[in-house]
């Protein structure tokens, strides 16, 4: 078990803490932008955590058995950058000097794909909190599969803002319910928000709230080193994977600690100290006015020595890993499989072969394919927001993950869509797992903030959204999605699949599992879909768009572009228009993002320049106007739905083959 380092000499500890503060302040001052209050207020407990209790190796930021550190209060990013630089990560003093500048590795809020040692992208408050819960859950699940190999925790710093955001409350509730005892958060309880004092907007007892969630709590003075160390000793006394409760240490701190005139004011929260206050602060701390970005030699030596000690810890774990693998060959094979997120090279073909032949709702077809995917890809795990029976996503033959039993693959997130999606981000960032969540498409509104961060962070998060249009029927407009597919498509780097049949469902799942550098949304119908011609293959579908019905007799005069349940409608309407003498091509576009990645020649071959284009999708039409052109027609539903059977809604909204054909005839003149 990892043992904390001895306490540093008090004078040296104070010098190191002031170094952290002033590196942060100097960077913010140089940028003339940033948040100095939290780095100054949190420096005491952050130093003690990083110098004594946090297990990491700066030479290998991806070491599997490292502790994860999450700065959920991402506005305090210079605290993290200062710690990373001093601790020996590949983050130079010049990088600190480029804080918040174009092309730098020190952006205003931490970004996981930019900066070595940053575990997740934070800034939108509450997201890092929920990401950390996902990491802690993934660690417990990894340990259940690989007992004796791993032993680490998730630590984090959370703020008043995190505590107020709903996603943090959702995640905290689930963390307590599951008993994630490998999770330790330090709450920077400084009583100040950006616009004023905390008591203007928040008055509950946070400690008692978290105790009600099932957390252990302790209140400390966040500047008292003995109290900080005692609390961290208490929090880490039990082995991480046997501890029964997550821990919240409430650190009463003073924002801007050390700034004589801005200490404990909201003015130090979100703006630089300014020249006058900067000089006053340096004088108060006994810090040299020049040079900026000063690091005393003894502080450098201290952190260098700590990095060497941690390198020895890492080397010892490598030896343990080798011995463990030799003693447990079956588990070692599973370790390699999980570590690599291994999937068969012919995954698409196998998933397509597993697709049911009978016509059904795409939620059912995709659910059957998911069972095959789970059998082929052990890393695939997931759950739903209390809708497994409707989304068809529970993995058959596997147990549910629950307190004390983390070897299953089915996650019960409860009715917590926002936390579900954010926790999936954390699980993906942890490694070993390809996580998915599932809910109705209309509730993607609750998932969207975390999906946006998944896309921004290049995180492999799969979200399954069923009941994808007004044709879910009687539940009515509160549950009927109209704008949601279009809204999801607006998120850069999010792949949105809306499949029409089995081969397209197989392509969607194969793409989601194989896509390591970004999230995927799979959008599925509640109602049965119509039959499609058999000419196309799963390989065609995997390109995101393909010709389903090819015109005869020359260049097409009309191209019908459709997705999901409307593809079969386009086929039937196309037959009626072909009988009129039109040369009709039907194009299925299950994933516009994937289609746009194809070479220009392929796109041009699928979407002919000759003839007119008409799109057909039961939702907002804006995203189609660029594809159909100024002389094309976008048929959709640009209004809310109604409570009625799907067949009635199709008739009322003009989504029968005869009605679609009539509208196109009128359009063509």
C-alpha positions in Angstrom: 0.0 0.0 0.0 1.3 3.5 -0.9 2.7 5.3 2.1 2.5 9.1 2.4 5.8 11.0 2.4 7.1 12.6 5.6 6.2 16.2 6.2 8.5 18.8 4.7 10.4 21.1 7.0 7.9 23.9 7.9 10.1 26.7 6.5 10.6 24.8 3.3 6.9 24.0 3.0 6.0 27.7 3.4 8.5 28.6 0.8 7.1 26.0 -1.6 3.5 27.2 -1.0 4.5 30.8 -1.6 6.2 29.6 -4.8 2.9 28.0 -6.0 1.0 31.2 -5.1 3.4 33.5 -6.9 3.8 31.4 -10.0 0.1 31.5 -10.3 -0.2 35.2 -9.6 2.6 36.1 -12.0 1.1 34.1 -14.8 -2.3 35.7 -14.3 -0.8 39.1 -14.1 1.2 38.6 -17.3 -1.9 37.4 -19.1 -4.0 40.2 -17.6 -6.7 37.6 -17.2 -7.5 34.8 -14.8 -8.5 33.8 -11.3 -5.8 34.2 -8.6 -8.1 33.8 -5.6 -8.4 30.0 -5.6 -4.7 29.2 -6.2 -3.7 31.5 -3.4 -6.4 30.2 -1.0 -5.9 26.5 -1.8 -2.1 26.4 -2.0 -1.6 25.1 1.5 -3.7 21.9 1.3 -2.8 21.4 -2.4 0.9 21.4 -1.6 0.4 18.9 1.3 -1.7 16.7 -1.0 0.7 16.7 -3.9 3.9 16.5 -1.8 2.9 13.7 0.5 -0.3 11.9 -0.4 -0.7 11.9 -4.2 0.8 9.0 -6.1 2.0 9.9 -9.6 5.0 9.8 -11.9 5.7 13.0 -13.9 7.7 11.0 -16.4 4.7 8.8 -17.2 1.5 10.7 -16.8 -0.6 7.7 -18.0 0.7 5.2 -15.5 -2.2 3.0 -14.8 -1.8 2.8 -11.0 -1.4 6.6 -10.5 -3.8 8.5 -8.3 -6.1 10.8 -10.4 -6.3 14.4 -9.5 -9.3 16.5 -10.7 -9.4 20.2 -10.4 -13.1 20.6 -10.7 -12.8 24.3 -9.9 -11.1 24.7 -13.3 -11.0 28.5 -13.1 -8.2 28.0 -10.7 -6.1 26.4 -13.4 -2.9 28.2 -12.5 -2.8 26.2 -9.3 -2.7 23.0 -11.3 -0.2 24.3 -13.8 2.1 25.5 -11.1 1.9 22.1 -9.3 2.5 20.3 -12.6 5.5 22.4 -13.5 7.1 22.1 -10.0 6.4 18.4 -9.8 8.4 17.7 -13.0 5.8 17.2 -15.7 6.6 18.3 -19.2 5.3 21.8 -18.6 8.0 24.5 -18.6 8.3 27.9 -17.1 7.8 29.3 -20.6 4.6 27.4 -20.7 3.4 29.1 -17.5 4.4 32.5 -19.1 2.1 31.7 -22.0 -0.9 31.3 -19.8 -4.2 31.9 -21.7 -2.3 32.7 -24.9 -2.8 31.4 -28.5 -1.4 27.9 -29.0 -0.2 27.5 -25.4 -0.4 24.4 -23.2 -1.8 26.5 -20.4 -5.3 27.5 -21.5 -7.6 29.4 -19.2 -9.3 26.2 -18.0 -7.5 22.8 -18.0 -7.9 20.7 -21.1 -7.0 17.0 -20.9 -5.7 16.7 -24.5 -3.3 19.7 -24.2 -1.5 19.6 -21.0 0.5 16.6 -19.5 -0.9 15.7 -16.1 -4.4 17.1 -16.6 -6.8 14.3 -16.1 -10.0 15.9 -17.5 -11.2 19.1 -19.0 -12.8 21.3 -16.4 -14.2 24.8 -16.1 -18.0 24.3 -16.5 -18.6 23.8 -12.8 -19.7 20.5 -11.6 -18.4 18.6 -14.6 -15.0 17.7 -13.0 -16.8 16.6 -9.8 -18.9 14.1 -11.8 -15.9 13.1 -14.0 -14.1 12.2 -10.8 -17.0 10.0 -9.7 -16.9 8.3 -13.0 -13.1 7.7 -12.6 -13.6 6.3 -9.1 -16.3 4.0 -10.4 -14.1 2.8 -13.2 -11.3 2.1 -10.8 -13.6 -0.1 -8.6 -14.7 -2.0 -11.7 -11.1 -2.4 -12.9 -10.1 -3.7 -9.4 -13.0 -6.2 -9.4 -11.7 -7.7 -12.7 -8.0 -7.5 -11.8 -7.9 -8.1 -8.1 -4.5 -7.3 -6.5 -3.1 -5.4 -9.4 -4.2 -1.8 -8.7 -4.4 0.4 -5.7 -5.1 4.1 -6.2 -7.6 6.9 -5.5 -9.2 9.8 -7.1 -8.6 13.1 -5.4 -10.1 16.4 -6.4 -10.6 20.1 -5.4 -14.1 21.3 -5.7 -15.5 24.8 -5.1 -18.7 26.5 -4.0 -19.7 26.7 -7.6 -19.3 22.9 -8.0 -21.5 22.4 -5.0 -24.3 24.5 -6.4 -24.4 22.9 -9.9 -27.0 20.1 -10.2 -24.7 17.7 -12.0 -22.5 17.5 -8.9 -25.4 16.7 -6.7 -26.5 13.9 -9.0 -23.0 12.4 -9.1 -22.5 12.8 -5.3 -25.7 11.0 -4.6 -24.7 8.1 -6.8 -21.1 8.0 -5.4 -22.5 7.7 -1.9 -25.1 5.1 -2.9 -22.3 2.9 -4.5 -19.9 3.5 -1.6 -17.0 4.7 -3.7 -14.5 4.9 -0.9 -11.6 5.5 -3.3 -12.9 9.0 -3.9 -11.5 12.0 -1.8 -12.6 15.5 -2.5 -11.3 18.7 -0.8 -13.9 21.4 -0.8 -12.4 24.9 -1.0 -14.9 26.5 1.4 -13.9 30.1 1.0 -17.4 31.7 1.3 -16.9 33.8 -1.9 -18.3 33.6 -5.4 -17.5 35.7 -8.4 -20.2 38.3 -7.7 -20.1 38.5 -3.9 -20.3 36.5 -0.7 -21.7 33.0 -0.7 -24.4 33.7 1.9 -26.2 35.8 -0.8 -27.0 32.6 -2.7 -26.3 29.5 -0.5 -27.0 28.7 3.1 -27.3 25.0 3.5 -24.9 22.9 5.6 -22.8 21.2 2.9 -21.3 18.7 5.2 -24.6 17.4 6.4 -25.9 17.3 2.9 -23.0 15.1 1.9 -23.5 12.9 5.0 -27.1 12.4 3.8 -25.7 11.3 0.5 -23.6 8.7 2.3 -20.2 10.5 2.4 -17.8 10.8 5.3 -17.0 14.4 6.1 -14.6 16.4 8.1 -14.2 20.2 8.6 -10.7 21.6 8.8 -8.9 24.9 8.7 -7.5 24.8 5.1 -4.4 26.7 6.1 -3.5 24.7 9.1 -0.9 22.1 8.0 -1.4 19.8 10.9 -5.2 19.7 10.4 -4.7 19.2 6.6 -2.3 16.3 7.1 -4.5 14.7 9.8 -7.6 14.9 7.5 -5.7 13.3 4.6 -4.3 10.6 6.9 -7.9 9.8 8.0 -9.2 9.9 4.4 -6.5 7.4 3.2 -6.3 5.2 6.2 -8.2 2.3 4.6 -7.1 0.6 1.3 -8.9 2.5 -1.5 -10.9 -0.5 -2.8 -12.2 -1.6 0.6 -13.2 1.8 2.0 -17.0 2.0 2.1 -17.7 5.7 1.8 -16.4 8.6 -0.4 -14.8 11.4 1.6 -15.4 15.2 1.6 -12.9 17.3 3.5 -14.4 20.8 4.0 -11.4 23.1 4.0 -12.3 26.5 5.4 -10.0 28.8 3.4 -9.5 32.5 2.7 -9.7 33.4 -1.0 -6.6 35.3 -2.1 -4.8 34.3 1.0 -1.7 36.5 1.3 -3.1 39.5 -0.7 -3.3 42.3 1.9 -6.2 44.2 0.5 -8.1 41.7 -1.6 -7.9 38.7 0.8 -11.5 37.4 1.4 -13.1 39.6 -1.3 -14.8 38.7 -4.5 -12.5 41.0 -6.4 -9.7 38.5 -6.1 -11.9 35.7 -7.5 -11.9 36.5 -11.2 -9.4 39.3 -12.0 -5.6 39.8 -11.7 -4.3 41.4 -8.5 -3.1 44.5 -10.3 0.3 46.1 -10.0 -0.2 47.8 -6.7 -1.7 44.7 -5.0 0.9 42.4 -6.6 3.7 44.4 -5.1 1.9 44.6 -1.7 1.4 40.8 -1.8 5.1 40.1 -2.6 6.2 42.3 0.3 3.7 40.7 2.7 5.0 37.2 1.8 8.7 38.3 1.8 8.9 37.5 -1.9 11.3 39.3 -4.3 9.6 41.9 -6.5 11.8 40.7 -9.4 12.2 38.5 -11.2 8.7 37.3 -12.0 8.1 33.5 -12.1 10.8 33.0 -9.4 11.4 29.5 -8.1 13.9 29.2 -5.3 16.6 26.5 -5.7 15.6 24.7 -2.6 12.0 24.4 -3.8 13.3 23.0 -7.1 15.4 20.5 -5.2 12.5 19.5 -3.0 10.1 18.7 -5.9 12.9 17.0 -7.8 13.5 14.7 -4.8 9.8 13.9 -4.5 9.7 13.0 -8.2 12.6 10.6 -7.7 10.8 9.0 -4.8 7.6 8.6 -6.9 9.7 7.1 -9.7 10.8 4.4 -7.3 7.2 3.8 -6.3 6.3 3.4 -10.0 9.3 1.0 -10.6 8.1 -1.1 -7.6 4.6 -1.3 -9.1 6.1 -2.4 -12.5 7.8 -5.2 -10.7 4.6 -6.1 -8.9 2.7 -6.0 -12.2 5.2 -8.5 -13.8 4.9 -10.8 -10.8 1.1 -10.5 -10.7 0.9 -11.3 -14.5 3.1 -14.3 -14.1 1.0 -15.6 -11.2 -2.3 -14.9 -12.8 -2.1 -15.7 -16.5 -5.8 -15.5 -17.2 -6.2 -12.2 -15.4 -3.1 -10.9 -17.1 -4.8 -11.7 -20.5 -7.9 -9.8 -19.3 -5.6 -6.9 -18.2 -4.1 -6.6 -21.7 -7.6 -6.8 -23.2 -9.0 -4.1 -21.0 -5.9 -1.9 -21.2 -6.0 -2.0 -25.1 -9.8 -1.8 -25.3 -9.4 -4.7 -27.7 -11.9 -5.4 -30.4 -11.8 -7.9 -33.2 -10.6 -6.6 -36.6 -13.9 -7.9 -38.2 -16.1 -6.3 -35.6 -18.4 -4.6 -38.2 -18.9 -7.9 -40.1 -19.7 -9.8 -36.9 -22.2 -7.1 -35.7 -23.9 -7.0 -39.1 -24.3 -10.8 -39.0 -25.9 -10.6 -35.6 -28.5 -8.1 -36.7 -32.0 -9.5 -36.5 -33.7 -10.2 -39.9 -37.2 -9.3 -38.9 -38.4 -5.7 -39.1 -38.5 -3.9 -35.7 -37.8 -0.7 -34.0 -34.2 0.3 -34.4 -33.9 0.5 -30.6 -34.6 -3.3 -30.6 -32.4 -4.0 -33.5 -29.5 -2.0 -32.0 -30.1 -3.6 -28.7 -29.7 -7.1 -30.2 -26.5 -5.9 -31.8 -25.3 -4.5 -28.5 -25.4 -8.0 -27.0 -23.0 -9.2 -29.7 -20.8 -6.2 -29.3 -20.6 -6.8 -25.5 -19.6 -10.5 -26.1 -16.8 -9.4 -28.5 -15.5 -6.3 -26.6 -15.0 -6.9 -22.8 -14.3 -3.1 -22.3 -17.9 -2.2 -23.3 -19.9 -1.3 -20.2 -22.8 0.9 -19.6 -26.2 1.7 -18.3 -29.2 3.9 -18.5 -31.2 6.6 -16.7 -33.8 4.1 -15.3 -35.0 3.3 -18.8 -33.3 0.0 -19.6 -36.5 -1.7 -20.6 -37.2 1.0 -23.1 -33.8 1.7 -24.5 -33.0 -2.1 -24.8 -29.4 -1.5 -23.5 -28.9 -3.8 -20.5 -26.2 -6.4 -21.3 -27.7 -9.8 -20.9 -25.9 -12.4 -18.9 -24.1 -9.8 -16.8 -24.9 -8.5 -13.4 -25.6 -5.0 -12.2 -22.9 -2.9 -10.6 -23.8 -2.2 -7.1 -22.2 -1.4 -3.7 -19.6 -4.0 -2.9 -20.1 -5.7 -6.3 -18.3 -4.0 -9.2 -17.7 -7.0 -11.5 -20.8 -6.5 -13.5 -21.3 -4.5 -16.7 -24.7 -3.0 -16.2 -24.7 0.4 -14.6 -27.8 1.8 -12.9 -27.4 5.6 -13.1 -30.9 6.3 -11.8 -32.8 9.3 -13.1 -29.6 11.3 -13.4 -29.0 11.9 -17.1 -26.5 14.8 -16.6 -24.3 12.8 -14.2 -24.6 9.7 -16.3 -23.1 11.4 -19.3 -20.4 13.2 -17.3 -19.5 10.1 -15.4 -19.2 8.2 -18.7 -16.6 10.9 -19.6 -14.7 10.1 -16.4 -14.9 6.4 -17.0 -13.5 6.8 -20.5 -10.7 9.1 -19.3 -9.8 6.6 -16.6 -9.1 4.0 -19.3 -9.9 0.3 -19.9 -13.6 0.9 -20.5 -15.8 2.0 -23.5 -18.7 3.4 -21.5 -22.2 4.1 -22.8 -25.3 5.7 -21.3 -28.9 5.5 -22.5 -32.0 7.6 -22.3 -34.8 9.0 -24.4 -33.6 11.5 -27.1 -35.6 14.4 -25.6 -33.6 14.0 -22.4 -30.4 14.6 -24.3 -31.0 18.2 -23.2 -29.8 17.0 -19.8 -26.8 15.2 -21.3 -25.7 17.9 -23.8 -23.2 19.8 -21.5 -21.2 16.7 -20.8 -21.4 15.5 -24.4 -20.0 18.9 -25.5 -17.1 18.4 -23.2 -16.6 14.9 -24.5 -16.3 16.2 -28.0 -14.0 19.1 -26.9 -11.8 16.6 -25.0 -11.8 13.9 -27.6 -13.3 11.4 -25.2 -14.9 8.1 -26.3 -18.3 8.4 -24.7 -21.2 6.6 -26.4 -24.7 7.8 -25.7 -27.8 5.8 -26.9 -30.9 8.0 -27.4 -34.2 6.2 -28.2 -37.7 7.4 -28.9 -36.2 9.7 -31.5 -39.1 11.6 -33.0 -42.8 12.6 -32.8 -43.5 9.0 -33.9 -43.0 7.7 -30.3 -46.6 8.6 -30.2 -48.9 9.0 -27.2 -46.5 10.4 -24.6 -46.9 13.6 -26.5 -44.7 16.7 -27.2 -42.9 16.7 -23.8 -41.2 13.5 -24.9 -41.3 13.8 -28.7 -38.0 15.0 -30.1 -38.1 17.6 -32.8 -35.0 19.7 -32.5 -32.7 17.3 -30.7 -31.0 15.5 -33.6 -30.3 18.9 -35.2 -29.0 20.2 -31.9 -26.7 17.3 -31.4 -25.3 17.7 -34.9 -24.3 21.2 -34.0 -21.7 20.0 -31.5 -18.4 19.8 -33.3 -16.7 16.4 -33.3 -19.8 14.5 -32.0 -20.8 11.7 -34.4 -24.6 11.4 -34.6 -25.9 8.2 -36.0 -29.5 7.7 -36.9 -29.7 4.3 -38.4 -32.5 2.9 -40.5 -32.0 -0.9 -40.3 -29.8 -3.6 -39.0 -26.8 -3.0 -41.1 -26.8 0.7 -40.2 -27.2 -0.2 -36.5 -24.2 -2.5 -36.8 -22.3 0.3 -38.5 -23.2 2.7 -35.7 -22.1 0.4 -32.9 -18.9 -0.6 -34.8 -18.0 3.1 -35.4 -18.7 4.0 -31.8 -16.5 1.2 -30.4 -13.7 1.9 -32.8 -13.8 5.7 -32.4 -11.2 6.4 -29.7 -10.9 10.1 -30.2 -14.4 11.4 -29.7 -18.0 10.7 -28.6 -20.9 9.1 -30.5 -24.6 9.5 -30.2 -26.7 6.6 -31.5 -30.3 7.8 -32.2 -33.0 5.1 -32.4 -36.7 4.7 -33.0 -39.4 3.5 -30.8 -41.7 2.5 -33.7 -40.9 -0.3 -36.2 -39.2 0.8 -39.4 -40.1 -0.3 -42.9 -38.2 -2.7 -45.1 -35.2 -1.5 -47.2 -33.7 -3.0 -50.3 -30.9 -5.6 -49.7 -28.4 -4.2 -52.2 -26.3 -2.1 -49.7 -23.9 -3.6 -47.2 -22.8 -2.7 -43.7 -19.5 -1.5 -45.2 -21.6 1.0 -47.3 -23.4 2.1 -44.1 -20.1 2.5 -42.2 -19.2 5.4 -44.6 -22.0 7.4 -43.1 -23.9 7.8 -46.4 -24.5 5.6 -49.5 -26.8 5.1 -52.4 -29.7 2.8 -51.3 -31.8 2.9 -54.5 -30.0 3.8 -57.7 -31.9 5.6 -60.5 -32.3 3.9 -63.9 -32.2 5.3 -67.4 -29.6 8.0 -67.1 -28.6 10.8 -64.6 -30.9 11.2 -61.7 -33.5 13.9 -61.9 -34.3 13.7 -58.2 -32.3 12.6 -55.1 -34.2 11.8 -51.9 -31.9 12.0 -48.8 -33.2 10.5 -45.5 -32.2 9.1 -42.2 -33.6 6.6 -39.7 -37.3 5.6 -39.9 -37.8 8.0 -42.8 -35.5 6.1 -45.1 -38.1 3.4 -45.8 -40.6 6.3 -46.3 -38.3 7.8 -48.9 -38.0 4.4 -50.7 -41.8 4.2 -50.9 -42.3 7.8 -52.0 -39.5 7.3 -54.6 -41.4 4.4 -56.2 -44.5 6.7 -56.6 -42.3 9.4 -58.2 -40.5 7.0 -60.4 -43.9 5.9 -61.7 -44.3 9.5 -62.8 -41.2 9.3 -64.9 -38.7 10.8 -62.5 -35.2 9.1 -62.3 -35.1 8.8 -58.5 -32.1 8.1 -56.3 -32.6 7.3 -52.6 -29.6 8.1 -50.4 -29.4 7.0 -46.8 -27.3 9.2 -44.6 -27.1 7.6 -41.1 -24.2 9.8 -40.0 -23.5 13.1 -41.7 -20.2 13.6 -39.8 -18.8 10.3 -41.0 -20.0 10.9 -44.5 -18.2 14.2 -44.6 -15.0 12.5 -43.7 -15.1 10.5 -46.9 -13.1 11.6 -49.9 -14.6 14.2 -52.2 -15.0 11.7 -55.0 -17.1 9.4 -52.9 -19.3 12.1 -51.7 -19.8 13.4 -55.2 -20.7 9.9 -56.4 -23.3 9.5 -53.7 -24.8 13.0 -53.9 -25.2 13.7 -57.7 -24.8 17.2 -58.9 -27.5 16.5 -61.5 -31.2 16.9 -60.6 -32.9 18.3 -57.6 -32.5 17.2 -53.9 -35.1 16.6 -51.3 -34.3 15.7 -47.6 -36.7 13.8 -45.4 -36.3 13.6 -41.6 -38.9 13.9 -38.9 -37.3 16.9 -37.2 -36.0 20.3 -37.7 -34.9 21.1 -41.3 -32.2 23.7 -40.9 -29.3 21.3 -41.0 -30.5 19.9 -44.3 -30.7 23.1 -46.2 -27.0 23.1 -47.0 -27.2 19.6 -48.5 -30.3 20.1 -50.6 -29.2 23.5 -51.8 -31.2 26.7 -52.6 -33.2 24.9 -55.3 -33.9 21.9 -53.0 -36.6 21.0 -50.5 -36.2 20.0 -46.9 -39.2 18.0 -45.6 -39.4 17.8 -41.8 -41.2 18.8 -38.7 -40.4 22.4 -37.5 -43.0 22.5 -34.7 -43.8 20.5 -31.6 -45.8 17.3 -31.8 -49.0 16.1 -30.2 -50.2 13.2 -28.1 -51.6 10.6 -30.5 -50.8 7.2 -32.0 -47.8 7.3 -34.4 -49.9 6.4 -37.4 -52.2 9.3 -36.8 -49.3 11.7 -36.4 -47.8 10.5 -39.7 -51.1 11.3 -41.4 -51.5 14.6 -39.7 -48.0 15.8 -40.4 -47.8 14.6 -44.0 -45.4 11.7 -43.5 -47.1 9.0 -45.6 -45.6 7.9 -49.0 -48.5 9.4 -50.9 -48.3 12.7 -49.0 -44.6 13.0 -49.4 -44.8 12.2 -53.1 -47.6 14.8 -53.5 -45.5 17.5 -51.8 -42.5 16.7 -54.0 -44.6 16.8 -57.1 -45.9 20.3 -56.1 -42.3 21.4 -55.4 -41.1 20.2 -58.8 -44.0 21.9 -60.5 
